[in-house]
């Protein structure tokens, strides 16, 4: 069995540097840490985690509770979290809440019982007494993507509001006037925020968002299918359906095809949370892309800062609009148009 001296020799560093790298000490350079971790993998070295935790009162383990492991966004987020944590000398235990608050709290409770050093959570709803109590008790914690109002912990997220404005500007440039949204759960911050961002962006162009053009989804494909079917049954269906996440967008696409209709000839489609699949759909889907990998890495860095006694900050990273062909695009615009300086009335703008 390999020893710490073997790892040091293979990495070309001292035994002390190996120890500091495995403990996530900030004095170790990124290059040295990478060489140590490469040697650890190559030699199959496994430090005695139990003994180390008794000496340092740390387990060098982080907990990550994500909302839905089947959602490609959260899958990529988990991967980036694990990679960054590993580079900093931490392991990650992942719990999948499956968009169920009770399952989320079960995972949080289990992770806390296992003496993790810190917790990353993408909350399934806007209220959790358990997480509020944990934060008040001083448990190092960071929210990722979503957050819980009133819980004073750092939040790492993307600027979805600006990206939604860019999307609405793009749709208006293409001549669309009747825009609908498949919203996520109102109990989640992302669910409510994206609806309000969409409403505010439409208002800049003098466009209304009637209640019949707001469909309540749950971030799952089936809800996207159901809501889109309802939109298509309206006396005046929308010209565009904006799905507030990728799975609901795929469900919407299925619903349109099941009616024998085509995107974008009969109805346009856009999505929040770009995924690789959208490049291969027919047509490729215009979507808002979040910097998922960087969100995960930034969240880990913020949590490790908190664990090691530094003061972490909330981080907001830019999201961007990826223009493809699902909204009637014939070319990629150089930039979104500015809103009109004097908007026509909603009645004038909403006629087809």
C-alpha positions as CSV (number, residue, x, y, z in Angstrom):
1,X,0.0,0.0,0.0
2,X,1.4,3.4,-1.0
3,X,2.5,5.8,1.8
4,X,2.4,9.6,2.0
5,X,6.2,9.5,1.3
6,X,5.5,7.6,-2.0
7,X,3.0,10.3,-3.0
8,X,5.5,13.1,-2.2
9,X,8.2,11.4,-4.3
10,X,5.9,10.9,-7.2
11,X,4.7,14.5,-7.1
12,X,8.1,16.0,-6.6
13,X,7.1,17.8,-3.4
14,X,7.7,17.4,0.4
15,X,5.6,15.2,2.7
16,X,4.4,18.4,4.4
17,X,3.2,19.7,1.0
18,X,1.3,16.5,0.4
19,X,-0.3,16.8,3.8
20,X,-1.3,20.4,3.2
21,X,-2.6,19.7,-0.2
22,X,-4.8,16.9,1.1
23,X,-6.1,19.1,3.8
24,X,-6.9,21.9,1.4
25,X,-4.4,24.4,2.9
26,X,-4.4,27.7,0.9
27,X,-0.6,27.9,0.9
28,X,-0.4,25.1,-1.7
29,X,-0.2,26.3,-5.3
30,X,-2.7,25.0,-7.8
31,X,0.1,23.3,-9.7
32,X,1.5,21.5,-6.7
33,X,-2.0,20.5,-5.6
34,X,-2.8,19.1,-9.0
35,X,0.5,17.0,-9.0
36,X,-0.3,15.7,-5.6
37,X,-3.8,14.6,-6.6
38,X,-2.5,13.0,-9.7
39,X,0.0,11.0,-7.7
40,X,-2.7,10.1,-5.2
41,X,-4.8,8.6,-8.0
42,X,-1.9,6.9,-9.7
43,X,-0.7,5.2,-6.5
44,X,-4.1,4.5,-5.0
45,X,-3.1,6.3,-1.8
46,X,-5.8,6.6,0.8
47,X,-5.1,8.7,3.9
48,X,-6.7,7.6,7.1
49,X,-9.7,9.9,7.0
50,X,-11.0,8.9,10.5
51,X,-7.7,9.5,12.2
52,X,-7.2,12.8,10.3
53,X,-10.7,14.0,11.3
54,X,-10.0,13.2,14.9
55,X,-6.8,15.3,14.8
56,X,-8.2,18.3,12.9
57,X,-11.9,18.1,13.9
58,X,-12.5,18.0,10.1
59,X,-13.6,15.2,7.8
60,X,-12.6,17.1,4.6
61,X,-16.0,16.1,3.2
62,X,-18.6,18.4,1.7
63,X,-22.3,17.7,1.3
64,X,-24.2,18.6,-1.9
65,X,-27.9,18.4,-2.1
66,X,-29.2,19.1,-5.6
67,X,-32.8,19.5,-6.7
68,X,-33.0,16.9,-9.5
69,X,-30.1,14.7,-10.6
70,X,-31.9,13.8,-13.8
71,X,-31.9,17.4,-14.9
72,X,-28.7,17.9,-17.1
73,X,-28.1,21.3,-15.5
74,X,-27.8,19.8,-12.0
75,X,-25.8,16.8,-13.3
76,X,-23.2,19.2,-14.7
77,X,-23.3,21.3,-11.5
78,X,-22.6,18.3,-9.4
79,X,-19.7,17.3,-11.6
80,X,-18.1,20.7,-11.4
81,X,-18.6,20.8,-7.6
82,X,-16.9,17.4,-7.2
83,X,-14.0,18.4,-9.5
84,X,-13.3,21.6,-7.6
85,X,-13.7,20.1,-4.2
86,X,-11.3,17.3,-5.1
87,X,-8.7,19.9,-6.3
88,X,-9.0,21.5,-2.9
89,X,-8.6,18.3,-1.0
90,X,-12.3,17.6,-0.2
91,X,-14.6,14.7,-1.0
92,X,-18.3,15.2,-1.8
93,X,-21.3,13.3,-0.8
94,X,-24.3,14.0,-3.0
95,X,-28.0,13.8,-2.2
96,X,-30.8,14.1,-4.8
97,X,-33.9,15.8,-3.5
98,X,-35.9,14.9,-6.6
99,X,-37.7,18.3,-6.2
100,X,-39.2,17.1,-2.9
101,X,-38.7,19.3,0.2
102,X,-39.1,16.3,2.6
103,X,-36.4,14.4,0.8
104,X,-34.2,17.4,0.7
105,X,-34.4,17.8,4.5
106,X,-33.7,14.1,4.9
107,X,-30.4,14.4,2.9
108,X,-29.5,17.6,4.9
109,X,-30.1,15.9,8.2
110,X,-28.1,12.8,7.1
111,X,-25.2,14.8,5.9
112,X,-25.0,16.9,9.1
113,X,-25.1,13.7,11.1
114,X,-22.0,12.5,9.1
115,X,-20.0,15.5,10.3
116,X,-19.4,17.0,6.9
117,X,-17.4,20.2,7.0
118,X,-19.8,22.2,4.9
119,X,-23.0,22.0,2.9
120,X,-23.9,23.1,-0.6
121,X,-27.7,23.2,-1.3
122,X,-29.9,24.1,-4.3
123,X,-33.2,24.3,-2.3
124,X,-36.4,22.7,-3.6
125,X,-38.6,25.4,-2.0
126,X,-38.5,28.7,-0.3
127,X,-38.6,27.5,3.3
128,X,-36.8,24.9,5.4
129,X,-36.6,25.3,9.2
130,X,-33.9,22.7,9.2
131,X,-31.6,24.7,7.0
132,X,-32.4,27.9,8.8
133,X,-31.5,26.2,12.1
134,X,-28.3,24.8,10.6
135,X,-27.3,28.2,9.4
136,X,-28.0,29.9,12.7
137,X,-26.0,27.2,14.4
138,X,-22.9,28.2,12.3
139,X,-22.9,25.3,9.9
140,X,-20.8,26.4,6.9
141,X,-23.3,26.6,4.0
142,X,-23.7,28.0,0.5
143,X,-26.8,28.1,-1.7
144,X,-26.3,27.4,-5.4
145,X,-28.7,28.5,-8.2
146,X,-31.6,28.8,-5.8
147,X,-31.8,30.2,-2.3
148,X,-34.0,30.6,0.7
149,X,-35.0,34.2,1.6
150,X,-34.2,35.0,5.1
151,X,-31.4,32.5,5.5
152,X,-28.2,34.4,5.8
153,X,-25.7,32.4,3.8
154,X,-23.8,33.2,0.6
155,X,-25.6,32.5,-2.7
156,X,-23.8,31.6,-5.9
157,X,-26.1,32.1,-8.9
158,X,-26.5,33.3,-12.5
159,X,-28.0,36.7,-13.5
160,X,-31.1,35.2,-15.1
161,X,-33.0,38.6,-15.2
162,X,-30.6,40.2,-17.7
163,X,-30.6,37.1,-19.9
164,X,-34.4,37.0,-19.9
165,X,-34.4,40.6,-21.0
166,X,-32.1,39.7,-23.8
167,X,-34.3,36.9,-24.9
168,X,-37.5,39.1,-24.9
169,X,-35.6,41.7,-26.9
170,X,-34.6,39.0,-29.4
171,X,-38.1,37.7,-29.7
172,X,-39.5,41.2,-30.3
173,X,-36.9,41.8,-33.0
174,X,-38.2,38.8,-34.8
175,X,-41.7,40.2,-34.7
176,X,-43.3,38.1,-32.0
177,X,-45.9,39.8,-29.8
178,X,-47.9,37.0,-28.0
179,X,-45.4,35.4,-25.6
180,X,-46.2,32.8,-23.0
181,X,-44.2,31.2,-20.2
182,X,-44.1,27.7,-18.7
183,X,-43.1,28.7,-15.1
184,X,-41.3,26.7,-12.6
185,X,-42.7,26.1,-9.0
186,X,-43.6,29.4,-7.4
187,X,-42.1,28.1,-4.1
188,X,-38.6,28.1,-5.7
189,X,-36.7,31.4,-6.1
190,X,-35.8,30.5,-9.7
191,X,-39.4,29.7,-10.5
192,X,-40.8,33.0,-9.3
193,X,-37.9,35.1,-10.4
194,X,-38.0,34.0,-14.0
195,X,-41.7,34.7,-14.3
196,X,-41.2,38.2,-12.9
197,X,-38.2,38.9,-15.1
198,X,-40.2,37.8,-18.1
199,X,-43.1,40.0,-17.2
200,X,-40.9,43.0,-16.6
201,X,-39.1,42.5,-19.9
202,X,-42.4,42.3,-21.8
203,X,-43.5,45.5,-20.1
204,X,-40.5,47.3,-21.5
205,X,-41.9,46.6,-24.9
206,X,-45.4,47.5,-24.0
207,X,-46.5,43.8,-24.1
208,X,-48.8,42.2,-21.6
209,X,-48.5,38.8,-19.9
210,X,-52.1,37.6,-19.6
211,X,-52.8,35.0,-16.9
212,X,-53.7,32.5,-19.7
213,X,-50.2,32.9,-21.0
214,X,-48.7,31.8,-17.7
215,X,-48.6,28.0,-17.3
216,X,-47.6,26.4,-14.0
217,X,-44.9,23.7,-14.4
218,X,-42.7,21.8,-12.0
219,X,-39.3,21.7,-13.9
220,X,-40.3,18.3,-15.3
221,X,-40.9,17.4,-18.9
222,X,-44.5,16.2,-18.4
223,X,-45.5,19.6,-17.0
224,X,-44.0,21.3,-20.1
225,X,-46.1,19.0,-22.3
226,X,-49.3,19.6,-20.3
227,X,-49.0,23.3,-20.2
228,X,-48.1,23.6,-23.9
229,X,-51.2,21.5,-24.8
230,X,-53.3,24.1,-22.8
231,X,-51.7,26.9,-24.7
232,X,-52.4,25.3,-28.0
233,X,-56.1,24.9,-27.0
234,X,-56.6,28.6,-26.4
235,X,-58.7,30.6,-28.9
236,X,-55.6,32.7,-29.6
237,X,-52.5,30.6,-28.8
238,X,-49.2,32.3,-28.1
239,X,-46.7,32.9,-30.8
240,X,-43.9,31.9,-28.5
241,X,-43.6,29.5,-25.6
242,X,-40.7,30.2,-23.2
243,X,-40.0,27.3,-20.9
244,X,-38.3,28.2,-17.7
245,X,-36.1,25.2,-17.7
246,X,-34.7,22.7,-20.2
247,X,-36.8,19.6,-19.3
248,X,-40.1,21.6,-19.6
249,X,-38.9,22.8,-23.0
250,X,-38.4,19.2,-24.2
251,X,-41.9,18.4,-23.0
252,X,-43.2,21.5,-24.9
253,X,-41.5,20.3,-28.1
254,X,-43.2,16.9,-27.7
255,X,-46.6,18.5,-27.3
256,X,-46.2,20.6,-30.4
257,X,-45.1,17.6,-32.5
258,X,-48.0,15.5,-31.1
259,X,-50.4,18.0,-32.6
260,X,-48.8,17.7,-36.0
261,X,-47.4,21.2,-35.7
262,X,-43.8,22.4,-36.3
263,X,-41.5,24.7,-34.4
264,X,-41.0,27.5,-35.3
265,X,-43.5,27.5,-38.3
266,X,-46.6,27.1,-36.1
267,X,-45.2,28.2,-32.7
268,X,-41.8,29.3,-31.5
269,X,-40.0,27.8,-28.5
270,X,-37.2,29.1,-26.2
271,X,-35.8,27.8,-23.0
272,X,-33.9,28.7,-19.9
273,X,-30.9,26.4,-19.1
274,X,-29.2,25.4,-22.3
275,X,-28.2,21.8,-22.7
276,X,-26.2,19.9,-25.3
277,X,-29.4,18.2,-26.6
278,X,-30.7,21.5,-27.8
279,X,-28.1,21.6,-30.6
280,X,-29.5,18.3,-31.9
281,X,-33.2,18.9,-31.8
282,X,-35.2,19.8,-34.9
283,X,-34.9,22.7,-34.9
284,X,-32.1,23.5,-32.5
285,X,-33.5,25.4,-29.5
286,X,-32.7,29.0,-28.7
287,X,-31.9,29.0,-25.0
288,X,-30.4,30.9,-22.1
289,X,-27.1,29.3,-21.0
290,X,-25.9,29.5,-17.4
291,X,-22.2,29.2,-16.6
292,X,-22.9,25.9,-14.8
293,X,-19.3,24.8,-14.4
294,X,-18.1,28.1,-13.0
295,X,-21.2,28.2,-10.7
296,X,-20.2,24.9,-9.2
297,X,-16.5,25.9,-8.8
298,X,-17.4,29.3,-7.3
299,X,-19.7,27.6,-4.8
300,X,-17.1,25.2,-3.6
301,X,-14.5,28.1,-3.2
302,X,-17.0,30.1,-1.2
303,X,-17.8,27.2,1.0
304,X,-14.1,26.3,1.6
305,X,-13.5,30.0,2.4
306,X,-16.2,29.7,5.1
307,X,-14.9,26.5,6.4
308,X,-11.3,27.9,6.7
309,X,-12.4,31.0,8.5
310,X,-12.4,33.5,5.6
311,X,-15.4,35.6,4.8
312,X,-17.1,34.3,1.6
313,X,-19.2,36.5,-0.6
314,X,-22.3,35.9,-2.7
315,X,-21.4,35.6,-6.4
316,X,-23.6,36.4,-9.4
317,X,-22.3,35.3,-12.8
318,X,-23.6,36.4,-16.2
319,X,-25.9,34.1,-18.2
320,X,-26.1,34.4,-22.0
321,X,-28.5,34.0,-24.8
322,X,-27.7,31.3,-27.3
323,X,-29.5,32.0,-30.5
324,X,-30.4,29.0,-32.7
325,X,-33.4,28.3,-34.9
326,X,-36.5,27.6,-32.8
327,X,-37.9,31.1,-32.8
328,X,-37.8,31.8,-36.6
329,X,-34.3,33.0,-36.7
330,X,-32.7,33.3,-40.1
331,X,-29.4,34.7,-38.8
332,X,-27.7,35.4,-35.5
333,X,-28.2,39.1,-34.5
334,X,-25.2,41.0,-33.4
335,X,-26.9,42.3,-30.3
336,X,-30.5,42.5,-28.9
337,X,-32.5,45.6,-29.8
338,X,-33.1,48.3,-27.3
339,X,-36.6,48.6,-26.0
340,X,-38.7,51.3,-27.7
341,X,-38.4,54.8,-26.2
342,X,-42.2,55.1,-26.5
343,X,-44.0,51.8,-26.4
344,X,-47.3,51.4,-28.3
345,X,-50.2,50.3,-26.3
346,X,-50.5,46.6,-25.3
347,X,-53.5,46.2,-27.6
348,X,-51.7,47.5,-30.6
349,X,-48.6,45.4,-29.9
350,X,-50.5,42.2,-29.3
351,X,-52.4,42.0,-32.6
352,X,-51.2,39.3,-35.0
